[in-house]
């Protein structure tokens, strides 16, 4: 289910359709039948090209087939096809190569090299010239940090200092509640969560959603 799906609260028909879509099983239960010998028969919605209309599985064999549909942990659920697949012949023509990209700006780590010799193409220029030499760009790691993901999605630098606009870094992670409460009290910040409001009353016409 795509995370961008939204249903208005008053549209009960679309809410029911969305709930049924989220709760549906991986196979159609009305086409699954238990045989007398304990095996399971699953009837296809449409016959195959060779005329096959159903398949018969053992119980563990069916579970093995269903377990194969569960994605592995920390794997991408989006699969690319065509020229964007890893083994595509023309992929290098459309995907940027590693290490390529624009030269870094002077404020992003570029070196400043000062030379007192006149440039070959500008003999009449000033005797001193400043040339910007870019650092070699290192390949980006495979995984993005949480701050980079926030900046890419929301265009917001969460590590930018609100006072000096410089980059912030994590100094320590404080876990004990007592130490956290003392620090918040010293800074004049609330150390207790806000009170939880009581639940809104449910009207009789909204009790039965489906």
PAZAPA-4460 file (N, C-alpha, C; in steps of 0.05 Angstrom, whole numbers, plus 32768, in hexadecimal, padded with zeros to 4 digits):
% residues 210
    n_x    n_y    n_z   ca_x   ca_y   ca_z    c_x    c_y    c_z   seq   type   mol
   8011   7FE8   8000   8000   8000   8000   8012   8019   8000     1      X     A
   800C   802B   7FEE   801C   8044   7FEC   8015   8055   8004     2      X     A
   802A   8062   8010   8027   8072   8028   8018   808C   8023     3      X     A
   8015   8094   8009   8008   80AD   8003   7FEA   80AB   8000     4      X     A
   7FDF   8094   8005   7FC2   8090   8002   7FB4   809D   801A     5      X     A
   7FA1   80AE   8014   7F91   80BC   8029   7F74   80BA   8022     6      X     A
   7F64   80B6   8037   7F47   80B4   8034   7F3A   80C8   8047     7      X     A
   7F28   80D9   803F   7F1A   80EB   8051   7F0B   80DB   8066     8      X     A
   7F08   80E7   807E   7EFC   80D9   8094   7EDE   80D3   8090     9      X     A
   7ED1   80E4   8080   7EB4   80E0   807C   7EAE   80CC   8065    10      X     A
   7EC2   80C5   8055   7EBD   80B2   803F   7EC0   8096   8049    11      X     A
   7EAB   808B   8053   7EAC   8070   805F   7EAF   805A   804A    12      X     A
   7EA5   805F   8032   7EA7   804B   801E   7EC4   8047   8015    13      X     A
   7ED2   805D   8011   7EEE   805B   8009   7EFF   8050   8021    14      X     A
   7EF8   8057   8039   7F06   804D   8050   7F03   802F   8053    15      X     A
   7EEB   8025   804D   7EE7   8008   804E   7EF7   7FFA   8038    16      X     A
   7EF7   8006   8020   7F06   7FFA   800A   7F24   7FFA   8011    17      X     A
   7F2E   800F   801D   7F4A   8010   8025   7F51   7FFB   803A    18      X     A
   7F3F   7FF9   804E   7F44   7FE5   8063   7F43   7FC8   8058    19      X     A
   7F31   7FC3   8046   7F30   7FA8   803A   7F48   7FA3   8029    20      X     A
   7F53   7FB8   801C   7F6B   7FB4   800B   7F83   7FAE   801D    21      X     A
   7F85   7FBB   8034   7F9B   7FB7   8046   7F9A   7F9C   8054    22      X     A
   7F81   7F92   8059   7F7E   7F7A   8069   7F7A   7F61   8057    23      X     A
   7F7C   7F64   803D   7F77   7F4D   802C   7F8F   7F3A   802D    24      X     A
   7F89   7F20   802B   7F9F   7F0C   802D   7FAE   7F0B   8013    25      X     A
   7FC5   7EFD   8013   7FD5   7EFB   7FFA   7FC8   7EEA   7FE4    26      X     A
   7FB5   7ED9   7FEC   7FA7   7EC9   7FD8   7F89   7ECC   7FDD    27      X     A
   7F79   7EC6   7FC9   7F5C   7EC7   7FCC   7F52   7EAF   7FDC    28      X     A
   7F48   7EB4   7FF4   7F40   7E9D   8005   7F28   7E8E   7FFA    29      X     A
   7F17   7E9B   7FE9   7EFF   7E8E   7FDE   7F07   7E79   7FC9    30      X     A
   7F20   7E7B   7FBE   7F29   7E68   7FAA   7F3C   7E53   7FB6    31      X     A
   7F3F   7E54   7FD1   7F50   7E40   7FDE   7F3E   7E2B   7FEB    32      X     A
   7F44   7E12   7FE7   7F33   7DFC   7FF0   7F44   7DE6   7FFD    33      X     A
   7F3B   7DDB   8013   7F49   7DC6   8020   7F3E   7DAB   8016    34      X     A
   7F51   7D9A   800E   7F49   7D7F   8003   7F47   7D6B   801A    35      X     A
   7F39   7D55   8016   7F36   7D41   802C   7F51   7D35   8036    36      X     A
   7F66   7D34   8025   7F7F   7D29   802D   7F91   7D3D   803C    37      X     A
   7F87   7D55   8041   7F96   7D6A   804F   7FA4   7D7D   803E    38      X     A
   7FA6   7D78   8024   7FB3   7D8B   8012   7FA0   7DA3   800B    39      X     A
   7FAC   7DB8   8000   7F9D   7DD0   7FFA   7F9C   7DD4   7FDC    40      X     A
   7F84   7DDA   7FD2   7F80   7DDF   7FB5   7F7A   7DFC   7FB1    41      X     A
   7F89   7E09   7F9F   7F85   7E25   7F99   7F7E   7E28   7F7C    42      X     A
   7F66   7E33   7F77   7F5B   7E35   7F5C   7F63   7E51   7F51    43      X     A
   7F6C   7E51   7F38   7F74   7E6A   7F2C   7F5C   7E7A   7F23    44      X     A
   7F60   7E94   7F21   7F4A   7EA5   7F18   7F46   7EA1   7EFA    45      X     A
   7F5B   7E9D   7EEB   7F59   7E98   7ECE   7F6B   7E80   7EC8    46      X     A
   7F63   7E6F   7EB6   7F74   7E57   7EAF   7F8E   7E61   7EA2    47      X     A
   7FA3   7E51   7EA7   7FBD   7E57   7E9A   7FBB   7E50   7E7C    48      X     A
   7FD1   7E56   7E6E   7FD2   7E50   7E51   7FD1   7E33   7E4B    49      X     A
   7FDC   7E23   7E5E   7FDC   7E06   7E59   7FC3   7DF9   7E63    50      X     A
   7FAF   7E08   7E6D   7F96   7DFD   7E76   7F95   7DF8   7E93    51      X     A
   7FAA   7DFD   7EA3   7FAA   7DF8   7EBF   7F97   7E0B   7ECD    52      X     A
   7F85   7E00   7EDE   7F71   7E10   7EEC   7F76   7E12   7F0A    53      X     A
   7F87   7E00   7F15   7F8B   7E00   7F32   7FA6   7DF2   7F38    54      X     A
   7FAF   7DF6   7F50   7FC8   7DE9   7F5A   7FC1   7DDE   7F75    55      X     A
   7FD0   7DC9   7F7D   7FCC   7DBC   7F96   7FE7   7DBD   7FA6    56      X     A
   7FE5   7DC6   7FBF   7FFD   7DC9   7FD0   7FF9   7DBA   7FEA    57      X     A
   800F   7DB2   7FF5   800F   7DAA   8011   800E   7DC3   8022    58      X     A
   8007   7DC0   803B   8005   7DD7   804D   801F   7DE7   804F    59      X     A
   8035   7DD8   8055   804F   7DE6   8058   8059   7DF1   803D    60      X     A
   8052   7DE4   8027   805A   7DEE   800D   804D   7E08   8007    61      X     A
   8033   7E0B   800D   8025   7E24   8009   8031   7E3A   801A    62      X     A
   8038   7E34   8033   8044   7E48   8044   805F   7E50   8039    63      X     A
   806E   7E3D   802E   8088   7E44   8022   8084   7E57   800A    64      X     A
   8070   7E52   7FFA   806B   7E64   7FE3   8063   7E80   7FED    65      X     A
   8053   7E81   8002   804A   7E9B   800C   8061   7EAA   801A    66      X     A
   8073   7E9B   8028   8089   7EA8   8035   809C   7EB5   8021    67      X     A
   809D   7EAA   8008   80AF   7EB6   7FF4   80A5   7ED1   7FEB    68      X     A
   808C   7ED8   7FF0   8081   7EF2   7FE9   8089   7F08   7FFD    69      X     A
   8092   7F00   8015   8099   7F14   8029   80B5   7F1F   8022    70      X     A
   80B7   7F3A   801F   80D1   7F45   8017   80E6   7F41   802E    71      X     A
   80FF   7F3F   8026   8115   7F3D   8039   8118   7F57   8048    72      X     A
   8123   7F56   8061   8126   7F6F   8070   8139   7F82   8062    73      X     A
   8132   7F9C   8064   8143   7FB2   805A   8149   7FAF   803C    74      X     A
   8136   7FA7   802D   8139   7FA6   8010   8125   7FB8   8003    75      X     A
   812C   7FC1   7FEB   811B   7FD4   7FDC   8102   7FC5   7FD1    76      X     A
   80EB   7FD1   7FD4   80D3   7FC5   7FCA   80CC   7FCF   7FAE    77      X     A
   80DB   7FE2   7FA4   80D7   7FED   7F89   80EB   7FE0   7F76    78      X     A
   80E1   7FD4   7F61   80F2   7FC7   7F4E   80F2   7FD7   7F34    79      X     A
   8109   7FDB   7F28   810C   7FEB   7F10   810D   7FD8   7EF8    80      X     A
   8103   7FE1   7EE1   8103   7FD2   7EC9   810D   7FE3   7EB2    81      X     A
   8112   7FD7   7E9C   811B   7FE5   7E84   8139   7FED   7E87    82      X     A
   813E   8007   7E80   8159   8010   7E7F   8165   8016   7E9B    83      X     A
   8154   8016   7EB0   815D   801C   7ECB   8165   8004   7EDA    84      X     A
   8162   7FEC   7ED0   816A   7FD4   7EDE   8188   7FD3   7EE1    85      X     A
   8193   7FC5   7EF5   81B0   7FC5   7EF9   81C0   7FBB   7EE1    86      X     A
   81B5   7FA7   7ED2   81C4   7F9B   7EBD   81BC   7FA6   7EA1    87      X     A
   81AF   7FBC   7EA0   81A7   7FC8   7E86   81C0   7FD1   7E77    88      X     A
   81C0   7FCD   7E5D   81D7   7FD4   7E4C   81DB   7FF2   7E4B    89      X     A
   81C6   8002   7E4B   81C8   801F   7E48   81C5   802E   7E62    90      X     A
   81C7   801F   7E79   81C2   802C   7E92   81D7   8042   7E98    91      X     A
   81F0   803E   7E90   8205   8052   7E95   8200   806C   7E86    92      X     A
   81EF   806C   7E71   81E9   8084   7E63   81D5   8096   7E71    93      X     A
   81C5   808C   7E83   81B1   809B   7E90   81B5   809E   7EAE    94      X     A
   81C6   808D   7EBA   81CB   808F   7ED7   81E6   809D   7EDB    95      X     A
   81E8   80B1   7EEC   8201   80BF   7EF0   8216   80AC   7EFB    96      X     A
   822F   80AF   7EF2   8244   809E   7EFB   824D   80A7   7F17    97      X     A
   825A   8094   7F26   8263   809B   7F40   827A   80AF   7F3F    98      X     A
   8279   80C3   7F50   828F   80D7   7F51   828A   80EE   7F3F    99      X     A
   8277   80EC   7F2C   8272   8102   7F1A   825E   8116   7F27   100      X     A
   825F   812E   7F1F   824E   8142   7F2A   825B   815D   7F29   101      X     A
   824D   8172   7F30   8258   818D   7F2F   826E   8191   7F43   102      X     A
   8280   81A3   7F3E   8296   81A9   7F50   828C   81B5   7F69   103      X     A
   8297   81B0   7F80   828D   81BB   7F99   8291   81D8   7F9B   104      X     A
   827F   81E6   7FA9   8280   8203   7FAC   8296   8209   7FC0   105      X     A
   829F   8223   7FC0   82B5   822A   7FD2   82AE   8226   7FEF   106      X     A
   8295   8229   7FF6   828D   8225   8012   8287   8209   8019   107      X     A
   828A   81F6   8006   8284   81DA   800B   829E   81C9   800B   108      X     A
   82B4   81D4   8012   82CC   81C4   8015   82E0   81C7   7FFF   109      X     A
   82DD   81DB   7FED   82F1   81DE   7FD8   830A   81EC   7FE2   110      X     A
   8321   81E5   7FD6   833A   81F0   7FDF   833E   820B   7FD1   111      X     A
   834C   821D   7FDE   8353   8237   7FD3   8372   8236   7FCF   112      X     A
   837A   8238   7FB6   8396   8238   7FAF   839D   8254   7FA5   113      X     A
   83B0   8262   7FB1   83B8   827D   7FAA   83D2   827B   7F9B   114      X     A
   83D3   8286   7F83   83EC   8286   7F73   83F2   82A3   7F6B   115      X     A
   840B   82A9   7F6B   8414   82C4   7F63   841D   82C6   7F47   116      X     A
   841B   82AF   7F37   8423   82B0   7F1B   840B   82B7   7F0A   117      X     A
   840E   82C8   7EF6   83F8   82CF   7EE4   83EE   82B7   7ED4   118      X     A
   83D4   82B7   7ECF   83C9   82A1   7EC0   83D2   82A4   7EA3   119      X     A
   83D3   828C   7E95   83DD   828D   7E7A   83CA   829B   7E67   120      X     A
   83B0   8299   7E6C   839C   82A5   7E5A   8396   82C2   7E62   121      X     A
   83A0   82CB   7E79   8399   82E5   7E83   83B4   82F2   7E8D   122      X     A
   83C5   82FA   7E7A   83DF   8305   7E81   83DB   8321   7E8D   123      X     A
   83C6   832F   7E85   83C2   834A   7E8F   83B2   834B   7EA8   124      X     A
   83AB   8334   7EB3   839B   8333   7ECC   83AD   833B   7EE4   125      X     A
   83A0   833C   7EFB   83AF   8343   7F13   83C4   832E   7F19   126      X     A
   83DA   8335   7F26   83EF   8321   7F2B   83E7   830B   7F3D   127      X     A
   83D3   830F   7F4E   83CA   82FA   7F60   83AF   82F0   7F57   128      X     A
   83AC   82D6   7F57   8393   82CA   7F4E   838B   82B4   7F61   129      X     A
   8372   82B0   7F65   8367   829B   7F76   8359   8287   7F65   130      X     A
   8362   826E   7F67   8357   8258   7F57   834A   8245   7F6A   131      X     A
   8332   823C   7F64   8324   8228   7F75   8328   820D   7F69   132      X     A
   8333   81FB   7F7A   8338   81E0   7F71   8326   81CE   7F81   133      X     A
   8314   81BE   7F74   8301   81AE   7F82   830D   8195   7F8D   134      X     A
   8303   818C   7FA3   830C   8173   7FAF   8300   815C   7F9F   135      X     A
   830D   8145   7F9E   8301   812E   7F90   82E9   8124   7F9F   136      X     A
   82D3   8121   7F91   82BA   811A   7F9D   82BA   80FC   7FA4   137      X     A
   82B5   80F6   7FBE   82B5   80DA   7FC7   829A   80CE   7FC1   138      X     A
   8298   80B5   7FBB   827E   80A8   7FB6   826C   80A8   7FCE   139      X     A
   8253   80AD   7FCA   8240   80AF   7FE0   823B   8093   7FEB   140      X     A
   8239   8090   8005   8233   8075   8010   8219   806A   8007   141      X     A
   8215   8051   800A   81FD   8043   8000   81E4   804D   800E   142      X     A
   81E5   8052   8028   81CE   805A   8037   81D0   8078   803E   143      X     A
   81BA   8086   803D   81B9   80A2   8044   81B4   80A4   8062   144      X     A
   81BE   80B9   806E   81B9   80BE   808A   819D   80CA   808C   145      X     A
   8192   80C9   80A5   8177   80D3   80A9   8175   80F1   80A3   146      X     A
   818B   8100   80A8   818A   811D   80A2   818A   8122   8084   147      X     A
   8198   8112   8075   8198   8115   8058   817C   810D   804C   148      X     A
   8170   80F9   8057   8155   80F1   804E   8141   8107   8054   149      X     A
   8142   8113   806C   8130   8129   8072   8134   8141   805F   150      X     A
   814D   8146   8058   8153   815C   8046   8149   8157   802A   151      X     A
   814C   813E   8021   8143   8137   8006   8124   8137   8004   152      X     A
   8117   812E   8019   80F9   812C   8018   80EC   8146   801E   153      X     A
   80F4   8154   8034   80E7   816B   803D   80F5   8185   8037   154      X     A
   810D   8183   8029   811D   819B   8023   8123   81AB   803C   155      X     A
   8129   819D   8052   812E   81AA   806C   8147   819D   8078   156      X     A
   815A   81AE   807E   8173   81A5   808B   816E   81A4   80A9   157      X     A
   816A   818C   80B4   8163   818A   80D0   817C   818E   80E1   158      X     A
   8194   818D   80D6   81AC   8191   80E5   81B7   81AD   80E3   159      X     A
   81A7   81BF   80D8   81B0   81DB   80D6   81AA   81EA   80F1   160      X     A
   81BF   81F7   80FC   81BB   8205   8115   81AA   821D   8111   161      X     A
   8195   8221   8122   8184   8238   811E   8191   8253   8126   162      X     A
   81A8   8251   8134   81B5   826A   813C   81CA   8273   8128   163      X     A
   81DD   8261   8120   81F3   8269   810E   81F0   825D   80F3   164      X     A
   81DB   824D   80EE   81D6   8240   80D4   81EC   822C   80CC   165      X     A
   81FD   8224   80E0   8212   8211   80DA   8208   81F4   80DF   166      X     A
   8217   81E1   80D7   820F   81C5   80DB   8211   81BC   80F8   167      X     A
   81FD   81AF   8102   81FD   81A4   811E   8205   8187   811D   168      X     A
   8210   817E   8133   8217   8162   8135   820E   8157   8150   169      X     A
   8209   813D   8151   81FF   8130   816A   8217   812D   817D   170      X     A
   8214   8137   8195   8229   8135   81A9   8225   811C   81BA   171      X     A
   820C   8117   81C2   8208   80FF   81D3   81EA   80F8   81D2   172      X     A
   81E4   80DF   81D8   81C9   80D6   81DA   81C3   80CF   81F7   173      X     A
   81B0   80DE   8203   81AA   80DB   821F   8191   80C9   8222   174      X     A
   8194   80B3   8230   817E   80A0   8232   8170   80A1   824E   175      X     A
   817F   80A4   8264   8171   80A3   827E   815C   80B9   8280   176      X     A
   8144   80B3   8288   812F   80C8   828A   8136   80DE   829F   177      X     A
   8144   80D6   82B5   814A   80E9   82C9   815D   80FF   82BF   178      X     A
   8172   80F6   82B0   8185   810A   82A5   8178   811B   8290   179      X     A
   8166   8110   8280   8158   8120   826C   8146   8134   8279   180      X     A
   8138   812D   828E   8127   8140   829C   8137   8157   82A8   181      X     A
   814E   8151   82B4   815F   8166   82BF   8169   817A   82AA   182      X     A
   8170   816F   8293   817A   8181   827E   8164   8193   8274   183      X     A
   814D   8188   826F   8136   8198   8265   812E   81AD   827A   184      X     A
   812D   81A5   8293   8126   81B9   82A8   813B   81CF   82AA   185      X     A
   8155   81C9   82A6   8169   81DD   82A6   8167   81F0   828F   186      X     A
   815F   81E6   8278   815B   81F7   8260   8140   8205   8260   187      X     A
   812F   8201   8273   8115   820D   8273   8102   8201   825F   188      X     A
   8106   81E8   8258   80F4   81DB   8245   80E2   81C7   8254   189      X     A
   80CA   81C2   8249   80B8   81AF   8257   80C4   8193   8257   190      X     A
   80C5   8186   826E   80D0   816C   8271   80BB   8156   8273   191      X     A
   80A1   815D   8272   808B   814A   8273   807C   814B   8259   192      X     A
   8071   8135   8250   8062   8135   8237   8047   8144   823C   193      X     A
   803C   8150   8227   8022   815E   822A   800C   814A   8232   194      X     A
   7FF8   8154   8240   7FE2   8142   8248   7FD3   8137   8230   195      X     A
   7FCB   811E   8233   7FBC   8112   821D   7F9E   8119   821F   196      X     A
   7F93   8123   820A   7F77   812B   820A   7F65   8112   8209   197      X     A
   7F4E   8113   8215   7F3C   80FC   8214   7F33   80F7   81F7   198      X     A
   7F2C   80DE   81F2   7F22   80D7   81D7   7F08   80E4   81D1   199      X     A
   7F04   80EB   81B8   7EEB   80F8   81AF   7ED5   80E4   81B1   200      X     A
   7EBD   80ED   81B9   7EA6   80DA   81BB   7E9F   80D0   819F   201      X     A
   7E97   80B7   819E   7E8F   80AA   8184   7E70   80AC   8182   202      X     A
   7E67   80B8   816D   7E4A   80BA   8169   7E3F   809F   8160   203      X     A
   7E26   809C   8163   7E19   8083   815C   7E1A   807E   813E   204      X     A
   7E19   8093   812D   7E1A   808F   8110   7E35   8088   8106   205      X     A
   7E4A   808C   8117   7E65   8085   810F   7E70   806C   811D   206      X     A
   7E5F   805F   812C   7E69   8047   813B   7E6F   8030   8128   207      X     A
   7E5E   802D   8114   7E62   8017   8101   7E6D   8022   80E8   208      X     A
   7E87   8021   80E5   7E95   802C   80CD   7E8E   801C   80B4   209      X     A
   7E8D   8002   80B7   7E8A   7FF1   809F   7E6E   7FE6   809E   210      X     A
***
